[in-house]
Each structure stands twice: as C-alpha cells, then as structure tokens.
Amino acid sequence: MGKADLHIHSTASDGKLTPADIVLEAARRGLSFIALADHDSIDGIASAQATARAFPQLKVIPGVEISTDVPEGEVHVLGYFVDYTDPEFNAALDRFKSSRLQRGEKMVAKLEKLGINIDWQRVKEIAGGSSIGRPHIAQAMLEKGYVTSFKEAFSEYLGHNRPAYVERDKMTPKEAVELIIKAEGLPVLAHPLTLPDPEAMTAELKGGGLVGIEAYYNGYTTEEINRLLMLARSHKLIVTGGSDYHGIDDTETAIGDSGLPIEAVEKLIALAKKRNPKLRL
C-alpha cells in the first residue's frame, strides 16, 4: 500500500527544498502521490512533474495553497488539479506575489522599529527568487539571534495581530474557491482546526463549490481527525491531508507521514477525472 502527501511546500514559496528535491525525497520514501501546495504559487509544478517522470510509481498532482482573510485571521484554501497554465489564474497569483513582496518589506521596517535589525537583501537571498513569505523573515531573525526558533518568531512578532504583522492584498475564502474552480481545480479547506469555527466555514464554502477538507494533517490527534471525518461526512466532502512540509524545522512532520489513506487520494482523483474526462495523471 503506497503513501501520499498532498500538502508540501517548495522553494517556489517558502519551503527549503526545490520542487525537484521534493520529488526525489518523496520517491526515496516510497510515496505514490504528492501535491505541491505552494503559497499563492504554481511555479514549481512543471519542474516537479518533469522530475517525477523518472519515477513511474510516483505521481505529482498540481496544487496550490491560497491564503485568504477573514476578520478572525486567515483561511487557507487548497486547489488540486488546477490548470496552472491558465492566464487568468496566473495573473491572480502574480498579484499575490507582488503583495507578498511589499508586505515583506513593511514587516522588516516594523521589526526595525522594534529594535530588530535584519537586512532586506538577506531576506531576498533566503527566499532565493521565490515568493517571499514570513518564514524567510523568521530565518533572517533566527540567523541574527533575535529569536531561538521559528515558533518564537511567529508567536512574538510575525503572527496575526503580533507587532510586526502586516496585512496582504485580501481575498475572501469564497473568492479563492471560485478562482480554483475557474482554473478547473478542486477546492479543499486546509487545516480546518486553525479556524475559530471550522463547521461554519465548511458549510459556507460547501455552498460555493468546496469539495473537500484536510482531515489528516501535521500534528492532528486521532480525536481531531475523527472530528473532521464526521464533518466531511455530514457535508458529503472528500477528505485529504498532508504534512505541510517546509523542510525548515527538524520538528516538522516528514513527507508522507501525515497518515493520509491512499483511498482518500483515489477518491480525489476519481472526482477530478469525472469533472475532466481528459485528465491524465
């Protein structure tokens, strides 16, 4: 029985490994299916799929993780089997990338006012040409000894409502679902238990075209997974899951270790083929 991981980040957003290296690691660990789910970016998909041609047992599902805003914080929506060549979809993601760059600069400026002096050029070097995210800023803070861990960087400075936090260009969760559907993708609610009311958000987005929720996720307990499985059943949604691997912290869940059953991936693929009979994986 193969393993799968549908939530992995690469250097196309804020992960440490390149898309090609993600594929090599997944193949080494014996996975059957993976999905890159880079933040607001599909730039790594083509490279990952090209690398995977050397491993017939491993299939790469094109994905993305879109960050959206609600009054209580952020909601992330995963999109699977998106047409990453679609011009309208790419234009929307490009706007987000530009927003992330401007946001990063403003966060560095806020940190400076707090007595934390990190170099913007160093943040860009850490990002390596990918879409700049808060983990890149956290890495720069860690290098200079201002924090002792990524968790501290977020909990004390970079997290929502913390002193160096800066808003991005906003998109609502419903708009993200609509954008993914327009790109022929399948929208899935990411890590629902980070939300104050996952049941209400699931019900709202189901009405807009949501097809699944992420039940098997980095650190979720058996009790939490069962709660989400019940939520999925009540709304007739597919379940997915993944490690949310970034490759930055040794405490992260490893690629393929979220416990996602292969049968769940097969249901996602079946729905994708039903909606797009020409789909080849």
BELLINDA-V545128 format. One record per backbone hydrogen bond with DSSP energy under -0.5 kcal/mol. CO is the residue of the C=O (numbers start at 1). NH is the residue of the N-H. E is the energy in kcal/mol with one decimal. If there is no record, write none. Layout:
# BELLINDA-V545128
<<CO NH E> <CO NH E>>
This chain:
# BELLINDA-V545128
<<3 32 -3.6> <3 33 -1.3> <5 35 -1.7> <7 244 -2.1> <7 245 -1.2> <8 37 -3.4> <10 13 -2.0> <10 15 -3.0> <12 131 -1.1> <17 11 -1.6> <18 22 -2.3> <19 23 -1.9> <20 24 -2.2> <21 25 -2.5> <22 26 -2.6> <23 27 -2.7> <24 28 -2.3> <25 29 -1.8> <26 31 -2.5> <27 30 -1.3> <30 3 -0.7> <32 59 -2.6> <33 5 -1.8> <34 61 -3.3> <35 8 -1.3> <38 41 -1.2> <38 65 -2.4> <42 45 -1.3> <44 48 -2.2> <45 49 -2.8> <46 50 -2.2> <47 51 -2.3> <48 52 -2.1> <49 53 -0.6> <50 53 -0.9> <51 54 -1.5> <52 55 -2.1> <55 58 -2.4> <59 34 -2.2> <59 61 -0.6> <60 62 -0.5> <61 36 -0.7> <62 81 -2.3> <62 82 -0.8> <64 66 -0.5> <64 79 -2.7> <65 40 -2.7> <66 77 -2.6> <68 75 -2.0> <70 73 -2.0> <73 70 -2.5> <75 68 -2.3> <76 78 -0.5> <76 190 -2.3> <77 66 -3.0> <78 188 -2.9> <79 64 -1.2> <80 186 -2.7> <82 84 -1.3> <83 86 -1.9> <86 90 -2.4> <87 91 -2.4> <88 92 -1.9> <89 93 -2.0> <90 94 -2.3> <91 95 -1.6> <92 96 -1.4> <93 97 -2.2> <94 98 -2.2> <95 99 -1.9> <96 100 -2.3> <97 101 -2.0> <98 102 -2.0> <99 103 -2.5> <100 104 -2.6> <101 105 -1.9> <102 106 -1.9> <103 107 -2.3> <104 108 -2.2> <105 109 -1.9> <106 110 -2.1> <107 111 -2.5> <108 112 -1.9> <109 113 -1.5> <110 114 -0.9> <111 114 -0.6> <111 116 -2.9> <112 115 -1.7> <115 117 -0.7> <116 118 -0.9> <119 123 -1.8> <120 124 -2.0> <121 125 -2.0> <122 126 -2.4> <123 127 -2.1> <124 128 -1.7> <124 129 -0.8> <127 130 -1.4> <133 136 -1.1> <133 137 -1.1> <134 138 -2.8> <135 139 -2.2> <136 140 -1.7> <137 141 -2.2> <138 142 -2.5> <139 143 -2.4> <140 144 -1.3> <141 146 -2.1> <141 147 -0.7> <142 145 -1.3> <149 153 -1.8> <150 154 -2.1> <151 155 -2.8> <152 156 -2.3> <153 157 -1.5> <153 158 -2.6> <154 159 -2.5> <156 163 -0.6> <157 164 -2.0> <159 162 -2.3> <162 165 -1.8> <171 69 -2.4> <172 176 -2.0> <173 177 -2.3> <174 178 -2.2> <175 179 -2.4> <176 180 -2.4> <177 181 -2.2> <178 182 -2.3> <179 183 -1.2> <180 185 -2.9> <181 184 -1.9> <183 83 -3.0> <185 187 -0.6> <186 80 -2.1> <187 211 -2.7> <187 212 -1.0> <188 78 -3.2> <189 214 -2.5> <191 194 -1.9> <192 195 -2.0> <195 198 -0.5> <197 201 -2.1> <198 202 -2.5> <199 203 -2.3> <200 204 -2.3> <201 205 -2.5> <202 206 -2.3> <203 207 -1.3> <205 208 -0.8> <205 209 -0.6> <205 210 -2.4> <206 209 -1.1> <211 238 -2.8> <212 189 -2.4> <213 215 -0.9> <213 240 -2.1> <214 192 -0.6> <215 217 -0.9> <216 242 -2.1> <217 220 -2.6> <221 225 -2.6> <222 226 -2.5> <223 227 -1.9> <224 228 -2.0> <225 229 -2.4> <226 230 -2.1> <227 231 -1.9> <228 232 -2.6> <229 233 -2.3> <230 234 -2.4> <231 235 -1.2> <232 237 -2.8> <233 236 -1.0> <238 213 -2.0> <240 215 -2.0> <240 216 -1.9> <241 6 -2.0> <242 218 -1.1> <245 9 -2.9> <246 16 -3.2> <249 252 -1.9> <254 257 -2.2> <261 264 -1.0> <261 265 -1.0> <262 266 -2.1> <263 267 -1.7> <264 268 -1.7> <265 269 -2.6> <266 270 -2.3> <267 271 -2.0> <268 272 -2.2> <269 273 -2.5> <270 274 -1.9> <271 275 -2.1> <272 276 -1.8> <276 279 -2.5>>
